[in-house]
Amino acid sequence: MATLRLGDLAPDFEQKSSAGTIKFHEFLGNSWGILFSHPADFTPVCTTELGYTAKLADEFAKRDVKVIAVSVDDVDSHGKWIDDINETQKTTVNFPILADADRKVSDLYDMIHPNASTTVTVRSVFIIDPAKKVRLIITYPASTGRNFNEILRVVDSLQLTDSHSVATPVNWEDGDDVIIVPSLKDPEVLKQKFPKGFTEIRPYLRVTPQPNK
């Protein structure tokens, strides 16, 4: 099985979920997507992750991001677990959880790592853009909960850098200064694209205020 890499087309699939049958590309439409996997239902770390993701619903909507989770448990188990998540995390799960009992999605996205476990998925995250291209892949061990503020930060960076000739530096947060891509050298183009000016620390390192999205 080929490993998914950045820039690859995100594999399409049809799978059952807590919200009915999902056709993945159709579900995404023209939006950004986040697909993230969980080792199992009724596990403590996953419960906190899904609860926090539900609380970020407005942040995802603001960025036109659709969220979808996956584990190898069935729809009935998901439904009972969602009740638990809502109660313990004081929220309402508002996104589908794929019921990947046949491991179709897990195999397509290489989410089962045999040296970690032969039966459950690792904590994988995929950010997928409106062209259905994979733009970020992160895999965490089962014992470590994900940082969804970091995932939002990457979405902000991708959406900004897709529309402007910039990159985001270390520890960048939305609103911070950004870096002009080294390939942009024409002085007139620089003036046009960056009317607020920029600071040249080195010819390859030019810092400018973040452009409007």
C-alpha positions in Angstrom: 0.0 0.0 0.0 1.4 3.4 -1.0 1.9 5.9 1.8 0.0 9.2 1.5 2.3 12.2 1.1 1.7 16.0 1.1 0.2 17.1 -2.2 -1.4 13.7 -2.9 -5.1 13.5 -3.7 -7.0 12.6 -0.5 -8.5 9.1 -1.2 -12.3 9.2 -1.6 -14.5 6.7 0.2 -18.0 5.8 1.2 -18.5 4.8 4.8 -21.1 4.6 7.5 -21.0 7.2 10.3 -22.8 8.5 13.3 -24.5 11.0 10.9 -25.4 8.4 8.1 -23.5 7.3 5.1 -20.6 9.6 4.1 -19.2 10.0 0.6 -16.1 11.8 1.6 -15.4 14.1 -1.3 -19.1 14.9 -1.6 -19.1 15.7 2.2 -16.2 18.1 1.8 -17.6 19.9 -1.2 -15.5 23.1 -1.7 -14.5 23.3 1.9 -11.3 22.5 3.7 -11.4 19.3 5.7 -9.9 17.8 8.8 -9.9 14.0 9.1 -8.7 12.6 12.4 -8.6 9.1 13.8 -9.1 7.7 17.3 -7.9 4.4 18.7 -11.3 3.4 20.1 -14.6 4.6 21.5 -14.9 5.1 25.3 -11.3 5.9 25.8 -10.3 8.9 27.9 -7.9 10.9 25.7 -10.2 10.5 22.7 -13.2 11.7 24.7 -11.4 14.9 25.6 -10.3 15.4 22.0 -13.7 15.1 20.5 -15.2 17.3 23.2 -12.7 20.0 22.5 -13.2 19.7 18.8 -16.9 20.2 19.2 -16.3 23.3 21.2 -14.3 24.7 18.3 -17.2 24.5 15.9 -17.4 28.3 15.4 -13.7 28.5 14.8 -13.8 25.7 12.1 -16.9 27.3 10.5 -15.1 30.7 10.3 -12.4 29.0 8.3 -14.8 27.0 6.2 -13.4 23.7 7.6 -15.4 20.5 7.8 -14.3 18.1 10.6 -14.8 14.3 10.5 -13.5 11.7 12.9 -12.9 8.0 12.5 -12.4 4.9 14.6 -12.9 1.2 14.0 -15.9 0.9 16.2 -19.5 0.6 14.9 -22.3 3.2 14.6 -24.1 1.9 17.7 -21.0 2.3 19.8 -20.4 5.8 18.4 -23.9 6.9 19.3 -23.5 5.8 22.9 -20.0 7.3 23.1 -21.3 10.6 21.8 -23.7 10.8 24.7 -20.8 10.3 27.0 -18.7 12.9 25.3 -21.6 15.5 25.5 -22.2 14.8 29.1 -18.6 14.7 30.4 -17.2 17.4 28.2 -20.2 19.8 28.5 -20.6 20.1 24.8 -22.5 18.7 21.8 -20.6 16.7 19.2 -21.6 18.3 15.9 -19.5 16.4 13.3 -19.7 12.8 12.0 -17.6 10.0 13.4 -16.9 7.3 10.7 -17.7 3.7 11.7 -14.7 2.1 10.1 -15.3 -1.5 11.3 -14.1 -2.9 8.0 -11.0 -0.7 8.2 -11.6 0.7 4.7 -10.7 4.3 5.7 -8.0 3.2 8.1 -6.2 1.3 5.4 -6.7 4.0 2.7 -5.1 6.6 5.0 -2.5 4.2 6.6 -3.9 4.8 10.1 -3.1 1.4 11.5 0.6 1.0 12.4 1.3 -2.7 13.2 4.3 -2.0 15.4 2.0 0.2 17.6 -1.2 -1.9 17.4 -2.5 -4.3 14.8 -6.2 -3.6 15.6 -6.7 0.1 16.4 -5.8 3.4 14.7 -3.1 5.7 15.7 -3.9 9.4 16.3 -3.6 10.7 12.7 -4.6 14.1 11.5 -5.0 15.1 7.8 -5.7 18.6 6.6 -7.3 18.5 3.1 -7.7 21.6 0.9 -10.7 22.4 -1.4 -8.9 20.8 -4.3 -8.9 17.5 -2.2 -5.1 17.6 -1.8 -3.5 16.5 1.5 -1.8 19.5 3.0 -0.8 18.3 6.5 -0.2 14.9 8.1 0.5 14.5 11.8 0.6 11.2 13.7 0.6 11.1 17.5 1.0 8.1 19.8 -2.1 6.8 21.5 -1.0 8.2 24.9 -0.7 11.8 23.7 -3.7 14.0 23.0 -3.5 16.3 20.1 -3.2 20.1 20.2 -6.2 21.4 18.2 -5.1 25.0 18.6 -2.0 24.0 16.6 -4.2 22.4 13.9 -6.2 25.6 13.6 -2.9 27.5 13.4 -1.8 25.4 10.5 -5.1 26.0 8.7 -4.7 29.7 9.2 -1.1 29.5 7.8 -2.2 27.4 4.8 -5.1 29.7 3.9 -2.9 32.8 4.2 0.1 31.4 2.3 -2.1 30.0 -0.5 -3.4 33.5 -1.3 -0.2 35.6 -0.7 3.5 35.3 -1.5 4.4 34.7 2.1 5.4 32.0 4.6 4.8 31.9 8.3 7.8 31.8 10.7 8.4 29.8 13.8 5.6 30.0 16.4 3.6 32.3 14.1 0.1 33.1 15.2 -2.6 34.7 13.1 -1.9 38.5 13.0 1.9 38.2 13.5 4.4 39.3 10.9 5.2 37.0 8.1 8.1 36.2 5.7 8.1 37.2 2.0 9.0 34.1 -0.1 12.6 34.3 -1.4 11.6 33.8 -5.0 9.8 37.2 -5.1 12.5 39.7 -6.1 10.9 42.3 -8.5 10.9 45.7 -6.6 7.7 46.9 -8.2 5.9 43.6 -7.5 7.1 43.8 -3.9 5.7 47.4 -3.5 2.4 46.3 -5.0 2.0 43.1 -2.9 3.4 44.6 0.4 2.3 48.3 0.6 3.1 48.3 4.3 6.7 47.7 3.4 9.1 45.1 4.8 12.3 44.7 6.8 15.2 43.0 5.1 17.3 41.1 7.6 19.0 39.2 4.9 18.2 39.1 1.1 16.4 35.8 1.8 14.8 36.8 5.1 12.3 39.7 4.6 9.7 40.3 7.3 6.4 42.1 6.6 3.1 42.7 8.5 0.6 40.0 7.7 -1.5 40.8 4.7 -5.3 40.8 4.9 -6.7 37.3 4.2 
